[in-house]
Amino acid sequence: MATWEDVERLALAMPEAGVRLSWGNRHWTVRKKGFVWERPLRRSDREALGDAAPDGPILGARVEHLVAKEALLADDPEIFFTTPHFDGYSAVLVRLDRIDVEALEEVVVEAWLASAPPRLVREYLASRESG
């Protein structure tokens, strides 16, 4: 299963990615816009989730749009979930201890693509096609 070290390695491998601390948690950014971040559950999250509140490390990840969010939540609810805090927001929460590194890489890349400026996205996609 994936670790914070995997998140760090995958996130920082993306073009122009960096990391900053916010409230003691790491946020990986592209041009100062967050794409994945450490997101421990808050008391309000635990109250909303009740017995379904997971233990273990939680990663927040941007997604392209709300349809993509709903697809991930429906596809694998053992890995992906949300809380009322994220209602109407194109992001999902990921149980880091339940996702494999290959799937995590897809989440990180998609989050970066959803957050990076269009020119940078075009350059990245072109480099992957030619590489």
C-alpha positions as CSV (number, residue, x, y, z in Angstrom):
1,M,0.0,0.0,0.0
2,A,1.1,3.6,-0.5
3,T,2.9,5.8,1.9
4,W,3.6,9.5,2.4
5,E,7.0,8.9,0.8
6,D,5.3,7.6,-2.3
7,V,3.1,10.7,-2.4
8,E,6.1,13.0,-2.0
9,R,8.1,11.2,-4.8
10,L,5.2,11.2,-7.2
11,A,4.0,14.7,-6.6
12,L,7.4,16.3,-6.8
13,A,8.1,14.4,-10.1
14,M,5.5,16.5,-11.7
15,P,6.6,19.7,-13.6
16,E,7.0,22.8,-11.5
17,A,5.7,21.0,-8.4
18,G,6.6,22.1,-4.9
19,V,5.6,21.5,-1.3
20,R,4.6,23.8,1.5
21,L,3.3,23.5,5.0
22,S,-0.2,24.7,6.0
23,W,-1.5,24.1,9.5
24,G,1.4,21.6,9.9
25,N,0.3,19.5,6.9
26,R,2.1,19.1,3.6
27,H,0.4,20.5,0.4
28,W,2.0,19.7,-2.9
29,T,1.5,22.5,-5.4
30,V,2.0,23.6,-9.0
31,R,2.5,27.3,-9.3
32,K,1.2,27.8,-5.8
33,K,-2.0,25.9,-6.5
34,G,-2.5,22.8,-4.4
35,F,-3.2,19.5,-6.1
36,V,-2.7,16.9,-3.4
37,W,-2.4,17.4,0.4
38,E,-2.3,15.7,3.8
39,R,-5.9,15.9,5.1
40,P,-6.4,14.4,8.6
41,L,-10.0,14.1,9.5
42,R,-11.4,16.8,11.7
43,R,-13.9,16.4,14.5
44,S,-16.7,17.5,12.2
45,D,-15.6,15.0,9.6
46,R,-15.7,12.2,12.1
47,E,-19.1,13.3,13.4
48,A,-20.5,13.3,9.8
49,L,-19.0,9.9,8.9
50,G,-19.8,8.2,12.2
51,D,-18.7,4.6,12.3
52,A,-17.6,4.9,8.6
53,A,-14.8,7.3,9.6
54,P,-11.5,5.7,8.5
55,D,-8.4,5.5,10.6
56,G,-5.0,6.0,9.0
57,P,-3.5,8.5,6.7
58,I,-5.8,10.5,4.4
59,L,-4.8,12.3,1.2
60,G,-6.8,15.1,-0.4
61,A,-6.7,15.2,-4.1
62,R,-8.2,17.6,-6.7
63,V,-10.2,16.1,-9.5
64,E,-11.1,17.6,-12.9
65,H,-14.8,18.2,-12.1
66,L,-17.7,16.9,-9.9
67,V,-18.6,14.2,-12.4
68,A,-15.0,12.7,-12.0
69,K,-15.4,13.0,-8.3
70,E,-18.7,11.0,-8.3
71,A,-17.2,8.4,-10.6
72,L,-14.3,7.8,-8.2
73,L,-16.6,7.6,-5.2
74,A,-18.8,5.1,-6.9
75,D,-15.9,3.1,-8.4
76,D,-14.1,2.3,-5.2
77,P,-15.6,3.5,-1.9
78,E,-13.1,1.5,0.0
79,I,-10.4,3.9,-1.2
80,F,-12.2,7.1,-2.1
81,F,-14.6,9.0,0.1
82,T,-15.7,12.5,0.9
83,T,-17.1,14.6,3.7
84,P,-19.7,17.4,3.8
85,H,-16.8,19.8,4.0
86,F,-16.1,19.0,0.3
87,D,-19.7,19.1,-1.0
88,G,-19.7,21.0,-4.3
89,Y,-15.9,20.9,-4.4
90,S,-14.0,18.9,-7.0
91,A,-11.8,16.9,-4.6
92,V,-11.8,13.5,-3.1
93,L,-10.3,12.0,0.0
94,V,-8.1,8.9,-0.4
95,R,-7.4,6.2,2.2
96,L,-3.6,6.1,1.6
97,D,-3.2,2.8,3.4
98,R,-5.7,1.1,0.9
99,I,-4.5,2.4,-2.4
100,D,-1.6,0.8,-4.3
101,V,1.2,2.9,-5.7
102,E,0.2,2.5,-9.3
103,A,-3.4,3.8,-8.6
104,L,-1.9,6.6,-6.4
105,E,0.3,7.7,-9.3
106,E,-2.8,8.0,-11.4
107,V,-4.5,10.1,-8.7
108,V,-1.5,12.4,-8.3
109,V,-1.1,12.9,-12.1
110,E,-4.8,13.6,-12.6
111,A,-4.8,16.0,-9.6
112,W,-1.8,17.8,-11.1
113,L,-3.5,18.0,-14.5
114,A,-6.6,19.5,-12.9
115,S,-4.6,22.2,-11.2
116,A,-1.7,23.1,-13.5
117,P,-2.0,26.0,-16.0
118,P,-3.2,25.0,-19.5
119,R,0.2,25.7,-21.1
120,L,2.0,23.6,-18.6
121,V,-0.5,20.8,-19.1
122,R,-0.1,20.9,-22.9
123,E,3.7,20.7,-22.6
124,Y,3.5,17.8,-20.1
125,L,1.1,15.8,-22.3
126,A,3.2,16.5,-25.4
127,S,6.3,15.3,-23.7
128,R,4.6,12.1,-22.6
129,E,3.4,11.4,-26.2
130,S,6.8,12.0,-27.7
131,G,8.6,10.1,-24.9
